[in-house]
């Protein structure tokens, strides 16, 4: 519900405010911000996966998993991939809402496939971080407090809602080390009609978007695996 409200209320409201100054009118801003809201939705799905994992730990369900004749890593990866699946379904809902709201999206199937890969990778990396935090605490409130320090700040410290060149230098540096920036830029390249011109404004090539998300997956899942092993000791 929250990402839908972002698209409908924030997107339409800001589009009405900025529309006269934009080349595409009011619909331009909704198109511009939609990849960022999809990224927010994906990270929200990852947070839900970590919350489920923490609940299963506290209820002793994870101990039952450990009794099964399966590799222990499959328990962690099963949760992570389940989280990615849910995040993709939620992202699809936001994409449909964006289309209804007037976003101008590409009809290129290869572009949609590339965007799907980026969103899947971003969700998997964020799921790893969420699972690591859920494996490191036995307090539900502490988990949500830690994760909320990442969720919205990662959105605002990126190019999801405004271009990089409008930011002060310190904020631009933060955005360039933020994986959200790269998934948003990559989706603009591939998901938006004539999006290459829009994405190139920030000076980030498409190949770098895929490389950054691949590194994010490795880092996120490494944290998850390390915390998972410690939680079993």
C-alpha atoms as one frame of an Amber mdcrd trajectory, in Angstrom:
protein
   0.000   0.000   0.000   2.764   2.450   0.910   4.481   2.363  -2.530   1.089
   2.749  -4.232   0.522   5.905  -2.185   3.976   7.130  -3.224   3.066   6.767
  -6.896  -0.469   8.131  -6.652  -0.023  10.937  -4.120   3.635  11.976  -4.302
   4.060  11.281  -8.014   0.886  13.030  -9.109   1.370  15.877  -6.636   4.961
  16.579  -7.620   4.064  16.134 -11.282   1.416  18.840 -10.953   3.939  21.115
  -9.270   6.817  20.521 -11.693   4.847  19.663 -14.818   4.957  23.104 -16.475
   8.779  23.070 -16.289   9.186  19.535 -17.633   9.361  18.456 -21.279   6.746
  15.733 -20.857   4.341  17.627 -18.631   2.861  16.138 -15.477   3.353  12.517
 -16.592   7.104  13.035 -16.901   7.735  13.032 -13.151   5.698   9.871 -12.586
   7.760   8.193 -15.313  10.962   9.545 -13.756  10.211   8.392 -10.209   8.539
   5.030 -10.984  11.827   3.017 -11.049  12.666   4.431  -7.624   9.313   3.369
  -6.185   9.771  -0.099  -7.684  13.141  -0.260  -5.885  11.445   0.872  -2.654
   8.862  -1.888  -3.115  11.573  -4.483  -3.683  13.432  -3.449  -0.535  10.152
  -3.540   1.402   9.623  -7.121   0.248  13.140  -7.967   1.428  12.396  -6.466
   4.829   9.318  -8.689   5.044  11.454 -11.734   4.302  13.820 -10.857   7.129
  10.893 -10.362   9.479   9.560 -13.823   8.581  12.997 -15.331   9.209  13.236
 -13.663  12.624   9.759 -14.920  13.532  10.714 -18.471  12.540  13.877 -18.249
  14.634  11.995 -17.023  17.688   9.300 -19.693  17.288  11.856 -22.493  16.941
  10.839 -23.335  13.378  14.409 -22.925  12.126  15.493 -25.755  14.464  13.000
 -27.999  12.683  14.509 -26.991   9.354  17.932 -27.968  10.669  16.664 -31.469
  11.465  15.790 -32.052   7.816  18.309 -33.999   5.656  19.164 -30.985   3.486
  22.226 -28.706   3.228  21.986 -25.882   5.741  22.766 -23.293   3.097  19.574
 -24.330   1.283  17.542 -23.123   4.282  18.998 -19.650   3.932  18.784 -19.568
   0.137  15.216 -20.864   0.168  14.175 -17.960   2.354  16.107 -15.478   0.204
  14.623 -16.720  -3.080  11.125 -16.783  -1.576  11.655 -13.149  -0.606  12.754
 -12.281  -4.146   9.635 -13.925  -5.593   7.333 -11.953  -3.301   9.235  -8.740
  -4.022   8.833  -9.252  -7.778   5.073  -9.740  -7.469   4.814  -6.556  -5.392
   6.954  -4.672  -7.904   4.676  -5.837 -10.712   1.706  -4.316  -8.883   3.535
  -0.973  -8.635   4.434  -1.161 -12.317   0.753  -1.587 -13.203  -0.194   1.315
 -10.932   2.455   3.442 -12.656   1.023   2.594 -16.071  -2.457   3.564 -14.892
  -1.063   6.808 -13.468   0.425   7.683 -16.873   4.037   6.481 -16.824   5.546
   6.236 -20.315   7.197   2.802 -20.436   9.119   1.022 -23.175   7.612  -1.806
 -25.215  10.990  -3.529 -25.724  10.816  -7.065 -24.200  14.606  -7.210 -23.794
  14.453  -4.021 -21.764  11.809  -5.510 -19.510  13.909  -8.648 -19.066  16.965
  -6.588 -18.138  14.918  -4.568 -15.651  13.603  -7.814 -14.163  17.159  -9.068
 -13.656  18.203  -5.834 -11.972  15.209  -5.769  -9.627  15.699  -9.453  -8.784
  19.368  -8.859  -8.004  18.636  -5.771  -5.915  15.967  -7.646  -3.948  18.322
 -10.587  -3.370  21.096  -8.300  -2.118  18.718  -6.445   0.204  17.236  -9.769
   1.343  20.746 -10.817   2.345  21.167  -7.727   4.499  17.711  -8.207   6.035
  18.403 -11.871   6.787  21.759 -10.942   8.320  20.075  -8.463  10.653  17.300
 -10.938  11.469  19.948 -13.545  12.324  21.806 -11.128  14.583  19.009 -10.163
  16.973  16.272 -11.835  18.984  14.222  -8.652  19.310  11.580  -7.818  16.702
  11.617  -4.126  17.612  15.396  -3.974  17.271  15.207  -5.609  13.843  12.714
  -3.097  12.496  14.633  -0.212  14.065  17.847  -1.320  12.349  16.228  -1.973
   8.998  14.348   1.345   8.918  17.706   3.087   9.177  18.384   1.676   5.709
  15.055   1.599   3.875  13.905   5.190   3.292  17.406   6.742   3.620  18.550
   4.531   0.734  15.651   5.871  -1.327  16.326   9.524  -0.585  20.117   9.160
  -0.869  19.824   8.075  -4.496  18.636   9.441  -7.814  15.171   7.916  -7.348
  13.364  11.219  -6.745  15.808  13.775  -8.160  18.805  13.729 -10.555  22.334
  13.354  -9.220  23.458  16.704 -10.624  20.969  18.557  -8.406  22.591  17.179
  -5.230  25.383  18.788  -3.213  28.739  17.040  -3.535  28.576  15.114  -0.251
  25.122  13.790  -1.113  26.186  12.842  -4.639  29.081  10.805  -3.214  26.650
   8.986  -0.928  24.334   8.296  -3.852  27.161   6.830  -5.931  27.927   4.197
  -3.263  24.232   3.422  -2.829  23.056   0.335  -4.793  19.602   1.905  -5.144
  21.094   4.478  -7.526  22.268   1.757  -9.894  19.064  -0.275  -9.962  17.076
   2.927 -10.567  19.412   4.101 -13.339  19.394   0.666 -14.964  15.601   0.554
 -14.968  15.467   4.001 -16.527  17.722   2.771 -19.327  15.608  -0.276 -20.076
  12.092   0.278 -18.746  11.300   3.841 -19.855  10.513   4.890 -23.407  13.600
   6.756 -24.699  15.022   6.230 -21.219  18.673   6.154 -22.308  18.688   9.928
 -22.732  17.147  10.356 -19.282  19.496   7.878 -17.591  22.666   9.253 -19.203
  22.110  12.586 -17.489  23.552  11.066 -14.315  26.646   9.815 -16.155  26.266
   6.154 -15.103  26.641   3.586 -17.930  24.320   0.588 -18.080  27.114  -1.963
 -17.653  28.083  -0.334 -14.367  24.510  -0.761 -13.114  24.696  -4.522 -13.621
  28.182  -4.700 -12.086  27.113  -2.724  -9.007  24.054  -4.920  -8.445  26.165
  -8.076  -8.856  28.551  -6.790  -6.168  25.568  -5.912  -3.972  24.292  -9.495
  -4.242  27.688 -10.872  -3.214  28.016  -8.499  -0.257  24.428  -8.966   0.916
  24.495 -12.762   0.746  27.942 -12.894   2.386  26.561 -10.938   5.345  23.529
 -13.246   5.447  25.614 -16.419   5.384  28.059 -15.167   8.028  25.244 -14.136
  10.383  23.375 -17.391   9.696  26.400 -19.481  10.698  26.890 -17.451  13.902
  23.216 -17.875  14.827  23.611 -21.682  14.705  26.507 -21.784  17.125
